[in-house]
Amino acid sequence: MTHDRWVREDAINTIIAERKKGPWPVVWRLLPKKGRLLEVGCSAGFFIEYVHDRLANLSLTGVDISPSAVELAAKRDVQRAQFRVADGRSLPFANGSFDVVYSGHFVEHMVDPVPALQEQRRVLVPRGMCIVHFPHGDKPYVEHVHDNVRFVDVRDWLEAAGFRDIDSKPVVHGPAVDEGIMWGLK
Ligand SMILES: C[S@@+](CC[C@H](N)C(=O)[O-])C[C@H]1O[C@@H](n2cnc3c(N)ncnc32)[C@H](O)[C@@H]1O
């Protein structure tokens, strides 16, 4: 699933509105109140903008493999945010650069999510948090490499990537898709 197909999805505005009502407030409450956040697969910067308007002391970096996504994201009115074109499987950041790494609706698009999660772990500080937000189960609104993603799948991927103290929130029900939120510590 490329960014271009994602933002052309007719339902994109509805989906983003649902994210703001359902899963993003849940993710937001998990975030540190200050420090450095990286979002992998940031698309046009919807989540970064949401966080920017709510956490004034968090510096924000978004990466996406799609140049057109990053171009759109960079037009947002988010002064504390930076956006870069990058592949989540090979992040252009030094070890220990971030306090928290978030990816939303990203892992289910990876043929093998573990190397991408290992890369997220590499750029985290010790005890930094990796938050994975994914469609729980599947409803056919976009194509995924992994259908029917369950908490046990994401837990396996996080453990294989080296994360510990893995925990999750109960599924967040939404009209387009049910959302799972799971995290682990470096
Ligand atoms: C379904 S969209 C989700 C966008 C956003 N995170 C959200 O929840 O609204 C998946 C995004 O991941 C990006 N992506 C796919 N493979 C990637 C990779 N290897 N590295 C970085 N971004 C990638 C796509 O370009 C797309 O913007």
The ligand as an ORCA input file, in Angstrom:
! r2SCAN-3c Opt
* xyz 0 1
  C      -2.108      2.937      5.205
  S      -0.974      4.271      5.194
  C      -1.125      4.816      6.881
  C      -0.791      6.251      7.031
  C      -0.897      6.831      8.443
  N       0.118      6.297      9.317
  C      -2.277      6.634      9.016
  O      -2.484      5.803      9.905
  O      -3.173      7.334      8.567
  C       0.646      3.488      5.158
  C       1.787      4.479      4.933
  O       3.039      3.789      5.093
  C       3.927      4.228      4.074
  N       4.939      3.182      3.862
  C       4.776      1.986      3.243
  N       5.929      1.298      3.266
  C       6.843      2.077      3.907
  C       8.218      1.919      4.245
  N       8.903      0.811      3.943
  N       8.832      2.917      4.921
  C       8.162      4.059      5.245
  N       6.870      4.267      4.937
  C       6.211      3.283      4.282
  C       3.030      4.477      2.870
  O       3.624      5.340      1.899
  C       1.794      5.094      3.540
  O       1.899      6.497      3.649
*
